């Protein structure tokens, strides 16, 4: 048996291979950049949802050269490599159940180079969206897509690898659409640059696109180049309530068709009153008020916004079965008002306007702390999502309600519940996200991310195997339901079917590309459903 085959056998049985690998990794990234402590590895190998197999080591390179050297060491030893971004994944994106791999924490690649004349910023893969927003604000600039709600910890490399949407998506699309080019370290340790010019991404076949949404299966992002646009301080925040799903969906679809808003999202009543409506005392409310006032385009606008929020109280969270929230921007206050008025015309034909507390809060605090990785009462949480063509949405919605009715008795008995969140994906699709909650003790991941003080402020739950089993069963049922209705997915990882749903010739092409870039299947093996 050759060395590679032996390593593959040992990897499958969770036995570390390459006995001298750890010293080589320390030589590559420095002793303080290598983790072998079992407790720390257990936390790093756990995502929001579940535990993965234990790595033999985790490394945190602080330069591209160090990353390349560490990758070469793993490749020579035949050890699998798995990249990890901000750690807020929930689709097994960086979990390898076999264990024995090396986990690459790319948070140390945190450089930011702003090229104002050419309107381009080059960032290390570990830069968070919050850090980039702060840096670009010094120049009055932003990227078109400027991050998910988890941008305090979500890295740009992780978002590009997984695909993401939220801030700026209604006007500028998802994360992949705001990428000019990427530098990728391949499984061999070689560096591949996809772009030829920073003036445009599109110069011949789109090689950059191959590495957006690849979940790290084709290589590790080292650096990403993003375009810049002027930041706009003039905005209007609007909220509307709808009595039923059909009118709510029609409003979102028509607003996206006209491209009026910079960002928008929708919530059902369960999420509005639960996760979104959760407050953490007077101190938290005062901090929110200060941020809302500071984010307003003028002092008068800030006072008006705070008065609306005060008058609405918590009633806005129970105003309708579904609520849609919009933020529109303009080069001037007049432009923002005109867009807002057109949105009102579309929305008021189907629902009623309500106080804009929620989008006002989001504009003021676009990147909230990760307290929502547990439910409003300390429950465990995992979302399941799909992007559906608009014509397929009503049938999916009906099928989901039927599934809920079928499983309602056991869900109520075990305390499992769900809520839904929505966002348009350009004019062509609707992101339908289902958040599952169930009573279960927090994992080591939650303890590490949230800390003991926060956990003391939420309800404590004991281990609850029956509720967890039901949540896992519902999660798989929802994945199947999305597939049956032709949904696409972000954050594919190992949770959503991808390879098996590709056109046969497209799968042949993808497998050939994987074989060319990663012939021994050492780079995040199993991601995207690409098996050795």
Secondary structure by P-SEA (a helix, b strand, c coil): ccaaaaaaaaaaaccccccaaaaaaaaacccccccccaaaaaaaacccccccccccbbbbbccaaaaaaaaaaaaaabbbbbbbccccccccccccccccbbbbbccccbbbbbbccccbbbbcccccaaaaaaaacccccccccccccccccccaaaaaacccccccccccccccccccbbbbbccccbbbbcccccccccccccccccccccccccccccbbbbbbccccccbbbbbbbbccaaaaaaaaaaaaaaccccccccccaaaaaccccccccaaaaaaaaaaaaaacccaaaaaaaaaaaaaacccccccccbbbbbccccccaaaaaaaaaaaaaacccccccccaaaaaaaaaccccccccccccccccbbbbbbbbcccaaaaaaaaaaaaaaaaaaaaaaacccbbbbbbbccccccbbbbbbbbbccccaaaaaaccaaaaaacccccccaaaaaaaaaaaaaaaaaaaaaccccccccccccccccccaaaaaaaaaaaaaaccccccccccccccc
